[in-house]
């Protein structure tokens, strides 16, 4: 009797993770939120990597998803202000660095739960705006500053969002996207892609660091990053072709934000 062929478990895992990565990258790129927040628990649960390898592989995947979103948006004929995106990324990094010690304090656990609740409230507000088709929100409350020095505005917003998101353990994009829409007057699609550019800039060096230490799994990291790039490209292309009055980016942002914040609250209990 012919021997039964053994299942190629490694290939099956790679295909499953690629499919999940494609879906995660598409959804999170459409919302402007870093995909590592969903990738990390998925990798940990399905692959059982060490915490360091889980984080490294997830950050690399999120980087490719964000880059794919930006490339897809530009390739489809739209443009973004890279100057503001870079300054936002620098500011977010500075804000994170400045609050590292405070963020590690166990006494702020209650504050973190409150922060996740605030994230849910923000998401509900954005969802309500999307349902009413009121895209763009109010005019910027700092018009003189945005006109005189948009790069300084980007830096200041970056520091604020980086510090707050680090202290409250909220994904940075949950703060960046609404800030760009409702405080700086960007249309939803441009705000989402700008947030993706910030994620790409902020995630490049951490991904490089993890990769240089061998903390990015070569097999799964390659499959996930490739799928992440494709998912991001698809989302970026769609974002570029949406009209400025489309509510799709805000709906995607609100739903994913609510899910993430509710999940974080559940994990903290």
C-alpha positions in Angstrom: 0.0 0.0 0.0 1.3 3.5 -0.8 2.3 5.5 2.1 0.2 8.4 3.0 1.8 11.7 2.4 2.5 13.7 5.5 0.9 17.1 5.8 3.2 20.0 5.2 2.4 21.7 8.5 4.9 24.6 7.9 3.3 25.4 4.5 -0.2 25.2 6.0 0.8 27.6 8.7 2.3 29.9 6.2 -0.8 30.0 4.0 -3.1 30.5 7.0 -0.9 33.4 8.4 -0.7 34.9 4.9 -4.5 34.9 4.5 -5.0 36.4 8.0 -2.2 39.0 7.3 -3.7 40.0 4.0 -7.1 40.7 5.7 -5.5 42.5 8.7 -3.3 44.6 6.5 -6.2 45.6 4.3 -8.5 46.5 7.2 -5.9 48.4 9.3 -4.5 50.2 6.3 -8.0 51.3 5.4 -8.4 52.7 8.9 -4.9 54.2 9.3 -4.0 52.2 12.4 -0.8 50.1 12.9 -1.6 46.5 12.2 0.9 45.2 14.8 -1.7 45.6 17.5 -3.7 42.8 16.0 -0.8 40.8 14.5 1.0 40.3 17.8 -1.8 38.4 19.6 -2.5 36.5 16.4 1.1 35.4 16.1 1.4 34.5 19.7 -1.8 32.4 19.7 -1.3 30.6 16.4 2.5 30.3 16.3 3.6 30.4 19.9 6.6 32.5 19.3 8.6 34.0 22.2 7.5 37.6 23.1 10.6 39.1 21.4 10.1 37.2 18.2 6.3 37.9 18.3 6.9 41.6 18.6 9.7 41.7 16.0 7.6 39.7 13.4 4.5 41.8 14.0 6.4 45.1 13.7 7.9 44.0 10.4 4.5 43.0 9.1 2.9 46.3 10.2 5.7 48.2 8.5 5.1 46.5 5.2 1.3 47.0 5.5 1.8 50.7 6.1 4.3 51.1 3.3 1.9 49.2 1.0 -0.9 51.6 1.8 1.2 54.7 1.1 2.5 53.2 -2.2 -0.9 52.1 -3.3 -2.3 55.6 -2.6 0.4 57.4 -4.5 0.5 54.9 -7.4 -3.2 55.5 -7.9 -2.6 59.1 -8.6 -2.9 60.9 -5.2 -0.3 62.6 -3.1 0.4 63.2 0.6 2.4 65.8 2.5 5.5 63.8 3.5 6.9 66.8 5.4 4.0 66.7 7.9 4.1 62.9 8.0 7.8 62.9 8.9 7.4 65.6 11.6 4.4 63.6 13.0 6.6 60.5 13.1 9.5 62.3 14.8 7.2 63.9 17.3 5.4 60.6 18.1 8.8 59.0 18.7 9.9 61.8 21.0 6.6 61.7 22.9 7.0 57.9 23.4 10.6 58.3 24.6 9.6 61.0 27.0 6.9 58.9 28.6 8.6 55.5 28.7 9.1 55.5 32.5 5.7 56.8 33.3 4.0 54.3 30.9 5.7 51.4 32.9 4.2 52.5 36.2 1.7 50.0 37.5 -0.2 52.7 39.3 -1.5 54.1 36.0 -3.5 50.9 35.3 -6.8 52.7 36.0 -5.7 55.6 33.8 -5.1 53.1 31.0 -8.6 51.7 31.3 -10.0 55.2 31.2 -7.8 55.9 28.1 -9.2 52.9 26.3 -12.7 54.1 27.2 -11.9 57.5 25.7 -10.7 55.7 22.6 -14.1 54.0 22.3 -15.9 57.4 22.8 -13.8 58.9 20.0 -14.5 56.0 17.7 -18.3 56.3 18.4 -18.1 60.0 17.6 -16.3 59.4 14.4 -18.8 56.6 13.5 -21.7 59.0 14.1 -20.0 61.6 11.9 -19.6 59.0 9.1 -23.2 58.0 9.3 -24.3 61.6 9.0 -21.9 62.2 6.1 -20.3 65.1 7.8 -16.8 64.5 6.5 -14.0 66.7 7.7 -15.5 67.9 10.9 -14.9 71.4 12.2 -12.3 73.7 10.8 -8.8 73.7 12.4 -8.7 75.5 15.7 -5.1 76.7 15.1 -5.4 78.1 11.6 -2.6 80.7 12.0 -0.1 78.0 13.2 -1.0 75.6 10.4 -0.6 78.3 7.8 2.7 79.7 9.2 4.4 76.5 10.2 2.7 73.3 9.2 5.8 71.3 10.0 5.9 72.7 13.5 2.2 71.8 13.9 3.0 68.3 12.8 5.8 68.0 15.3 3.7 69.3 18.2 0.8 67.0 17.3 3.2 64.1 17.0 4.7 64.7 20.5 1.2 65.0 22.0 -0.2 61.9 20.3 2.9 59.8 21.0 3.0 60.7 24.6 -0.8 60.2 25.2 -1.0 56.9 23.3 2.1 55.6 25.1 0.7 56.5 28.5 -2.8 55.2 27.8 -1.6 52.2 25.8 -3.7 53.3 22.8 -2.7 52.6 19.2 -1.2 55.9 17.9 -3.4 55.9 14.8 -6.5 56.1 17.0 -5.4 59.6 18.0 -3.6 60.7 14.8 -6.4 60.1 12.3 -9.1 62.1 14.2 -6.6 64.9 15.0 -5.7 65.3 11.3 -9.4 65.3 10.3 -11.0 67.4 13.0 -8.1 69.6 14.0 -6.1 70.1 10.9 -8.9 69.8 8.4 -7.7 66.9 6.2 -10.2 64.8 4.3 -10.6 61.3 5.7 -8.6 59.4 3.0 -5.6 61.7 3.2 -5.6 61.6 7.0 -5.6 57.8 7.0 -2.7 57.6 4.5 -0.8 60.3 6.4 -1.2 58.2 9.5 0.1 55.1 7.6 3.2 57.2 6.6 3.7 58.1 10.2 3.5 54.4 11.1 6.0 53.5 8.4 8.5 56.2 9.5 8.1 55.4 13.2 8.3 51.6 12.6 11.3 51.5 10.3 14.1 51.6 12.8 12.4 49.3 15.4 11.8 46.7 12.6 15.4 47.1 11.5 16.6 46.6 15.1 14.5 43.5 15.6 15.6 42.1 12.2 19.3 42.7 13.0 18.9 40.7 16.2 17.2 37.8 14.5 13.9 38.5 16.3 11.9 38.5 13.0 11.0 35.0 12.0 12.4 34.5 8.5 9.8 32.2 7.2 6.6 33.6 8.7 8.0 37.1 8.6 8.4 36.9 4.9 5.0 35.4 4.2 3.3 37.9 6.5 5.2 40.9 5.2 4.4 39.9 1.6 0.7 39.6 2.4 0.8 42.8 4.4 2.3 44.7 1.5 -0.4 43.4 -0.9 -3.2 44.2 1.6 -1.8 47.7 2.1 -1.5 48.2 -1.6 -5.2 47.3 -2.1 -6.4 49.6 0.7 -4.2 52.5 -0.5 -5.5 52.2 -4.0 -9.1 52.2 -2.7 -8.4 55.2 -0.5 -7.0 57.1 -3.4 -10.1 56.6 -5.5 -12.6 57.6 -2.9 -14.2 61.0 -3.1 -13.5 63.4 -0.3 -17.1 62.9 0.9 -16.8 59.1 1.3 -17.5 57.8 4.8 -15.7 54.5 4.2 -12.4 55.4 5.9 -14.2 56.8 8.9 -16.4 53.7 9.3 -13.4 51.4 9.0 -11.5 53.6 11.5 -14.4 53.6 14.0 -15.1 49.9 13.9 -11.5 48.8 14.3 -10.8 51.4 17.0 -13.8 50.3 19.0 -12.8 46.7 18.7 -9.2 47.3 19.7 -10.1 49.5 22.7 -12.7 47.1 24.0 -10.3 44.2 23.6 -7.6 46.1 25.5 -10.1 46.8 28.4 -11.0 43.1 28.4 -7.3 42.1 28.6 -6.7 44.5 31.5 -9.5 43.0 33.6 
